[in-house]
Amino acid sequence: MCVACQIETQKTEAFGQTMVQTLNHGALSLMISIAHRTRLFELMSSLGPADTNRIAEAGGLQERYVRECLGALVTGGIVEYNTDDKTYRLPPEHAAFLTRAGCPHNLAVLSQFLTIFGSVEDKLVDCFQRGGGVPYSAYPRFQEVMAEMSSQTVVFGLVEAIIPLMPGMHERLENGSRVLDVGCGSGRAMNTLAARYPNSEFVGYDLSESGVRAARAEALARKLTNATFHVQDVTALPETERFDLITAFDSIHDQISPDKVLSEVRRMLADGGKFLMQDIRASSHLEKNLDHPLAPLLYTFSCTHCMTVSLAAGGQGLGTVWGEELAQSMLAEAGFERVEIHTLPDDIINNFYVAR
């Protein structure tokens, strides 16, 4: 056989193995999502080595389902299995990335998005053929999972790590400032800040009625009188309002008209005010993302949610991977004269833009 044919055969076989691995990993993502939602990982982390009967009983779960799920997790290298006594064990090194105690490193939270986005596959196929997009309302549990994710990526380090990215902001919030969150979702960020800085006023705007209801309910439960939330189109913000700090946590690239939103944000900043924008750390150019550890996931999130939701409403469809270059360009066009990009240790997903 010729050398060229041998090389081609080797390449084909290698890619076949890659596809098998991809299918296995996709299946594991589904099982990880289910294990997270049923708190199976928390159970196993607390029990130590245990058989399926003990695990199921401890969690109020059905043994047959636990056994089958663990079959996938064992063969996928997530859970350890002792063949002698037929017990299962979640190593602490794995639990660090799979349990709620591992926050902010609990990657099991992310696996839930894959199942949510997969539920609209038929609608996406239609969009490929006809154009348009899938509306926000088509995604079950999105607000719930996004709030959980926000607790890890934003809320967990908001006061200790993110606010200090803006020198002097802690003192301004202590003394009393007005803060607006654009695309506040379930309001966890603003409620967290409102509890920490009682002398400041916090406002959240979002188009999602369910998100705003959840934000108000949390503020009420925590007896926060300095946090308010409103259903509001953020492309047309109130004319007379001014804020010392405006935030946007992973929300600008989803907007129908992100350029208008950024211009409105700039207009509403008080003198000396700052805009804090958390968004995905990536380049606007595919060739610069080839070595990004989460690139396939980010482009998938974009195609199956962020881009298509914007397009469904006639928006620009920037997508998840709009990138640093475009973000900086759009901030400049909105009138921001100075933009700093910050990152946090152990956070490979996000950039934090501080603009003024």
Helices and strands as residue ranges (DSSP letters): H 3-37, H 40-47, H 52-59, H 63-75, E 80-82, E 87-89, H 92-95, G 100-102, H 108-118, H 121-130, G 136-138, H 142-153, G 155-157, I 158-162, G 163-165, H 169-175, E 178-182, H 188-196, E 201-206, H 209-221, E 227-231, E 243-249, G 252-254, H 258-268, E 269-280, G 286-288, H 295-301, I 302-306, H 307-312, H 323-333, E 339-342, E 350-355
